[in-house]
Amino acid sequence: MAQITLEQEDQLRRIERDAFLSFDGQLEELEKALGILRLGHHIGWKPLVLGHSKKTISKYEEILGIRLREIFPAEGPSADRSHGFRIAKKLSNFWKAVSGEAAVEGRQSITKDA
């Protein structure tokens, strides 16, 4: 698990508050965006973009008013819990896995052991 600093926790709370106050749409979309916000420090932005389409990531970034790559590390301490990310790291080109050009089975799975 990531050890989140007080400054990072403050930043997450501000982003959550601002997203909630400015959000207008389906509750489910806000819930999912907030979930990504809370996972980012733990798994990193690369597993997040691997498990979601570009369109979905853009939607969540817009809801949160952030860019995932500007806030989270590429790989967090729990990145290898992502089954798809473990496989994608073995490929010669990570971005082929993200784009779907290289098939990655279980790309949205997370395990308790890694």
Biotite code that builds the C-alpha atoms (Angstrom):
import biotite.structure as struc

atoms = struc.array([
    struc.Atom([0.000, 0.000, 0.000], chain_id="A", res_id=1, res_name="MET", atom_name="CA", element="C"),
    struc.Atom([1.124, 3.526, -0.666], chain_id="A", res_id=2, res_name="ALA", atom_name="CA", element="C"),
    struc.Atom([2.041, 5.668, 2.290], chain_id="A", res_id=3, res_name="GLN", atom_name="CA", element="C"),
    struc.Atom([0.136, 8.856, 1.480], chain_id="A", res_id=4, res_name="ILE", atom_name="CA", element="C"),
    struc.Atom([1.536, 12.036, 2.960], chain_id="A", res_id=5, res_name="THR", atom_name="CA", element="C"),
    struc.Atom([-0.618, 14.616, 4.705], chain_id="A", res_id=6, res_name="LEU", atom_name="CA", element="C"),
    struc.Atom([-0.131, 16.918, 1.710], chain_id="A", res_id=7, res_name="GLU", atom_name="CA", element="C"),
    struc.Atom([-1.289, 14.215, -0.696], chain_id="A", res_id=8, res_name="GLN", atom_name="CA", element="C"),
    struc.Atom([-4.300, 13.423, 1.483], chain_id="A", res_id=9, res_name="GLU", atom_name="CA", element="C"),
    struc.Atom([-5.181, 17.131, 1.561], chain_id="A", res_id=10, res_name="ASP", atom_name="CA", element="C"),
    struc.Atom([-4.900, 17.259, -2.224], chain_id="A", res_id=11, res_name="GLN", atom_name="CA", element="C"),
    struc.Atom([-7.178, 14.211, -2.604], chain_id="A", res_id=12, res_name="LEU", atom_name="CA", element="C"),
    struc.Atom([-9.774, 15.735, -0.287], chain_id="A", res_id=13, res_name="ARG", atom_name="CA", element="C"),
    struc.Atom([-9.727, 19.035, -2.227], chain_id="A", res_id=14, res_name="ARG", atom_name="CA", element="C"),
    struc.Atom([-10.142, 17.203, -5.522], chain_id="A", res_id=15, res_name="ILE", atom_name="CA", element="C"),
    struc.Atom([-13.023, 15.135, -4.085], chain_id="A", res_id=16, res_name="GLU", atom_name="CA", element="C"),
    struc.Atom([-14.736, 18.202, -2.651], chain_id="A", res_id=17, res_name="ARG", atom_name="CA", element="C"),
    struc.Atom([-14.382, 20.233, -5.821], chain_id="A", res_id=18, res_name="ASP", atom_name="CA", element="C"),
    struc.Atom([-15.549, 17.332, -8.004], chain_id="A", res_id=19, res_name="ALA", atom_name="CA", element="C"),
    struc.Atom([-18.579, 16.759, -5.803], chain_id="A", res_id=20, res_name="PHE", atom_name="CA", element="C"),
    struc.Atom([-19.538, 20.436, -5.691], chain_id="A", res_id=21, res_name="LEU", atom_name="CA", element="C"),
    struc.Atom([-19.216, 20.951, -9.434], chain_id="A", res_id=22, res_name="SER", atom_name="CA", element="C"),
    struc.Atom([-20.557, 17.588, -10.623], chain_id="A", res_id=23, res_name="PHE", atom_name="CA", element="C"),
    struc.Atom([-23.708, 17.420, -12.702], chain_id="A", res_id=24, res_name="ASP", atom_name="CA", element="C"),
    struc.Atom([-24.537, 14.015, -14.123], chain_id="A", res_id=25, res_name="GLY", atom_name="CA", element="C"),
    struc.Atom([-25.072, 10.376, -13.261], chain_id="A", res_id=26, res_name="GLN", atom_name="CA", element="C"),
    struc.Atom([-24.069, 9.476, -9.702], chain_id="A", res_id=27, res_name="LEU", atom_name="CA", element="C"),
    struc.Atom([-22.374, 6.294, -10.915], chain_id="A", res_id=28, res_name="GLU", atom_name="CA", element="C"),
    struc.Atom([-19.886, 8.314, -12.984], chain_id="A", res_id=29, res_name="GLU", atom_name="CA", element="C"),
    struc.Atom([-18.914, 10.435, -9.979], chain_id="A", res_id=30, res_name="LEU", atom_name="CA", element="C"),
    struc.Atom([-18.530, 7.296, -7.833], chain_id="A", res_id=31, res_name="GLU", atom_name="CA", element="C"),
    struc.Atom([-16.221, 5.666, -10.379], chain_id="A", res_id=32, res_name="LYS", atom_name="CA", element="C"),
    struc.Atom([-14.138, 8.810, -10.824], chain_id="A", res_id=33, res_name="ALA", atom_name="CA", element="C"),
    struc.Atom([-13.704, 9.093, -7.053], chain_id="A", res_id=34, res_name="LEU", atom_name="CA", element="C"),
    struc.Atom([-12.713, 5.431, -6.932], chain_id="A", res_id=35, res_name="GLY", atom_name="CA", element="C"),
    struc.Atom([-9.927, 6.019, -9.449], chain_id="A", res_id=36, res_name="ILE", atom_name="CA", element="C"),
    struc.Atom([-8.803, 8.992, -7.405], chain_id="A", res_id=37, res_name="LEU", atom_name="CA", element="C"),
    struc.Atom([-8.404, 6.784, -4.340], chain_id="A", res_id=38, res_name="ARG", atom_name="CA", element="C"),
    struc.Atom([-6.644, 3.956, -6.204], chain_id="A", res_id=39, res_name="LEU", atom_name="CA", element="C"),
    struc.Atom([-4.103, 6.128, -8.010], chain_id="A", res_id=40, res_name="GLY", atom_name="CA", element="C"),
    struc.Atom([-1.404, 6.358, -5.347], chain_id="A", res_id=41, res_name="HIS", atom_name="CA", element="C"),
    struc.Atom([-1.656, 2.628, -4.660], chain_id="A", res_id=42, res_name="HIS", atom_name="CA", element="C"),
    struc.Atom([-1.477, 1.207, -8.188], chain_id="A", res_id=43, res_name="ILE", atom_name="CA", element="C"),
    struc.Atom([-0.333, 4.163, -10.315], chain_id="A", res_id=44, res_name="GLY", atom_name="CA", element="C"),
    struc.Atom([-1.655, 5.691, -13.492], chain_id="A", res_id=45, res_name="TRP", atom_name="CA", element="C"),
    struc.Atom([-0.367, 2.982, -15.847], chain_id="A", res_id=46, res_name="LYS", atom_name="CA", element="C"),
    struc.Atom([-2.561, 0.196, -14.412], chain_id="A", res_id=47, res_name="PRO", atom_name="CA", element="C"),
    struc.Atom([-5.477, 2.645, -14.376], chain_id="A", res_id=48, res_name="LEU", atom_name="CA", element="C"),
    struc.Atom([-5.152, 3.531, -18.065], chain_id="A", res_id=49, res_name="VAL", atom_name="CA", element="C"),
    struc.Atom([-4.644, -0.126, -18.931], chain_id="A", res_id=50, res_name="LEU", atom_name="CA", element="C"),
    struc.Atom([-7.919, -1.092, -17.271], chain_id="A", res_id=51, res_name="GLY", atom_name="CA", element="C"),
    struc.Atom([-10.041, 1.664, -18.827], chain_id="A", res_id=52, res_name="HIS", atom_name="CA", element="C"),
    struc.Atom([-10.588, 3.104, -22.290], chain_id="A", res_id=53, res_name="SER", atom_name="CA", element="C"),
    struc.Atom([-9.087, 6.470, -23.230], chain_id="A", res_id=54, res_name="LYS", atom_name="CA", element="C"),
    struc.Atom([-12.599, 7.882, -23.348], chain_id="A", res_id=55, res_name="LYS", atom_name="CA", element="C"),
    struc.Atom([-13.369, 6.674, -19.813], chain_id="A", res_id=56, res_name="THR", atom_name="CA", element="C"),
    struc.Atom([-10.084, 7.996, -18.411], chain_id="A", res_id=57, res_name="ILE", atom_name="CA", element="C"),
    struc.Atom([-10.756, 11.373, -20.063], chain_id="A", res_id=58, res_name="SER", atom_name="CA", element="C"),
    struc.Atom([-14.270, 11.448, -18.596], chain_id="A", res_id=59, res_name="LYS", atom_name="CA", element="C"),
    struc.Atom([-12.987, 10.725, -15.082], chain_id="A", res_id=60, res_name="TYR", atom_name="CA", element="C"),
    struc.Atom([-10.181, 13.265, -15.401], chain_id="A", res_id=61, res_name="GLU", atom_name="CA", element="C"),
    struc.Atom([-12.735, 15.865, -16.461], chain_id="A", res_id=62, res_name="GLU", atom_name="CA", element="C"),
    struc.Atom([-15.013, 15.033, -13.524], chain_id="A", res_id=63, res_name="ILE", atom_name="CA", element="C"),
    struc.Atom([-12.066, 15.294, -11.113], chain_id="A", res_id=64, res_name="LEU", atom_name="CA", element="C"),
    struc.Atom([-10.451, 18.303, -12.782], chain_id="A", res_id=65, res_name="GLY", atom_name="CA", element="C"),
    struc.Atom([-7.070, 16.576, -12.897], chain_id="A", res_id=66, res_name="ILE", atom_name="CA", element="C"),
    struc.Atom([-4.676, 14.660, -15.123], chain_id="A", res_id=67, res_name="ARG", atom_name="CA", element="C"),
    struc.Atom([-3.837, 11.282, -13.584], chain_id="A", res_id=68, res_name="LEU", atom_name="CA", element="C"),
    struc.Atom([-0.235, 11.460, -14.795], chain_id="A", res_id=69, res_name="ARG", atom_name="CA", element="C"),
    struc.Atom([0.314, 14.751, -12.979], chain_id="A", res_id=70, res_name="GLU", atom_name="CA", element="C"),
    struc.Atom([-0.779, 13.416, -9.592], chain_id="A", res_id=71, res_name="ILE", atom_name="CA", element="C"),
    struc.Atom([0.082, 9.722, -9.463], chain_id="A", res_id=72, res_name="PHE", atom_name="CA", element="C"),
    struc.Atom([3.259, 7.736, -10.085], chain_id="A", res_id=73, res_name="PRO", atom_name="CA", element="C"),
    struc.Atom([3.382, 5.567, -13.205], chain_id="A", res_id=74, res_name="ALA", atom_name="CA", element="C"),
    struc.Atom([3.535, 2.508, -10.940], chain_id="A", res_id=75, res_name="GLU", atom_name="CA", element="C"),
    struc.Atom([2.408, 2.547, -7.339], chain_id="A", res_id=76, res_name="GLY", atom_name="CA", element="C"),
    struc.Atom([3.566, 0.046, -4.710], chain_id="A", res_id=77, res_name="PRO", atom_name="CA", element="C"),
    struc.Atom([0.564, -2.193, -5.470], chain_id="A", res_id=78, res_name="SER", atom_name="CA", element="C"),
    struc.Atom([0.792, -1.963, -9.276], chain_id="A", res_id=79, res_name="ALA", atom_name="CA", element="C"),
    struc.Atom([1.607, -5.649, -9.615], chain_id="A", res_id=80, res_name="ASP", atom_name="CA", element="C"),
    struc.Atom([-1.712, -6.581, -8.042], chain_id="A", res_id=81, res_name="ARG", atom_name="CA", element="C"),
    struc.Atom([-3.135, -5.659, -11.448], chain_id="A", res_id=82, res_name="SER", atom_name="CA", element="C"),
    struc.Atom([-3.088, -8.890, -13.454], chain_id="A", res_id=83, res_name="HIS", atom_name="CA", element="C"),
    struc.Atom([-3.203, -7.034, -16.751], chain_id="A", res_id=84, res_name="GLY", atom_name="CA", element="C"),
    struc.Atom([-0.373, -4.716, -15.757], chain_id="A", res_id=85, res_name="PHE", atom_name="CA", element="C"),
    struc.Atom([1.884, -7.632, -14.810], chain_id="A", res_id=86, res_name="ARG", atom_name="CA", element="C"),
    struc.Atom([1.325, -9.060, -18.288], chain_id="A", res_id=87, res_name="ILE", atom_name="CA", element="C"),
    struc.Atom([1.640, -5.703, -20.070], chain_id="A", res_id=88, res_name="ALA", atom_name="CA", element="C"),
    struc.Atom([5.030, -5.044, -18.428], chain_id="A", res_id=89, res_name="LYS", atom_name="CA", element="C"),
    struc.Atom([6.373, -8.136, -20.171], chain_id="A", res_id=90, res_name="LYS", atom_name="CA", element="C"),
    struc.Atom([5.386, -6.809, -23.589], chain_id="A", res_id=91, res_name="LEU", atom_name="CA", element="C"),
    struc.Atom([7.844, -4.788, -25.625], chain_id="A", res_id=92, res_name="SER", atom_name="CA", element="C"),
    struc.Atom([5.418, -1.868, -25.854], chain_id="A", res_id=93, res_name="ASN", atom_name="CA", element="C"),
    struc.Atom([3.113, -0.994, -22.945], chain_id="A", res_id=94, res_name="PHE", atom_name="CA", element="C"),
    struc.Atom([1.083, 1.388, -25.127], chain_id="A", res_id=95, res_name="TRP", atom_name="CA", element="C"),
    struc.Atom([0.123, -1.434, -27.496], chain_id="A", res_id=96, res_name="LYS", atom_name="CA", element="C"),
    struc.Atom([-1.548, -3.091, -24.513], chain_id="A", res_id=97, res_name="ALA", atom_name="CA", element="C"),
    struc.Atom([-3.322, 0.142, -23.579], chain_id="A", res_id=98, res_name="VAL", atom_name="CA", element="C"),
    struc.Atom([-4.580, 0.698, -27.125], chain_id="A", res_id=99, res_name="SER", atom_name="CA", element="C"),
    struc.Atom([-5.776, -2.885, -27.444], chain_id="A", res_id=100, res_name="GLY", atom_name="CA", element="C"),
    struc.Atom([-3.327, -3.638, -30.254], chain_id="A", res_id=101, res_name="GLU", atom_name="CA", element="C"),
    struc.Atom([-1.791, -6.297, -27.994], chain_id="A", res_id=102, res_name="ALA", atom_name="CA", element="C"),
    struc.Atom([-4.377, -8.413, -26.209], chain_id="A", res_id=103, res_name="ALA", atom_name="CA", element="C"),
    struc.Atom([-4.009, -8.564, -22.429], chain_id="A", res_id=104, res_name="VAL", atom_name="CA", element="C"),
    struc.Atom([-6.260, -11.075, -20.761], chain_id="A", res_id=105, res_name="GLU", atom_name="CA", element="C"),
    struc.Atom([-7.607, -10.022, -17.373], chain_id="A", res_id=106, res_name="GLY", atom_name="CA", element="C"),
    struc.Atom([-6.561, -6.409, -17.868], chain_id="A", res_id=107, res_name="ARG", atom_name="CA", element="C"),
    struc.Atom([-9.163, -5.226, -15.352], chain_id="A", res_id=108, res_name="GLN", atom_name="CA", element="C"),
    struc.Atom([-8.481, -7.879, -12.703], chain_id="A", res_id=109, res_name="SER", atom_name="CA", element="C"),
    struc.Atom([-6.813, -7.165, -9.401], chain_id="A", res_id=110, res_name="ILE", atom_name="CA", element="C"),
    struc.Atom([-5.547, -9.803, -7.020], chain_id="A", res_id=111, res_name="THR", atom_name="CA", element="C"),
    struc.Atom([-4.943, -9.768, -3.300], chain_id="A", res_id=112, res_name="LYS", atom_name="CA", element="C"),
    struc.Atom([-1.512, -11.364, -3.723], chain_id="A", res_id=113, res_name="ASP", atom_name="CA", element="C"),
    struc.Atom([1.287, -10.117, -5.911], chain_id="A", res_id=114, res_name="ALA", atom_name="CA", element="C"),
])
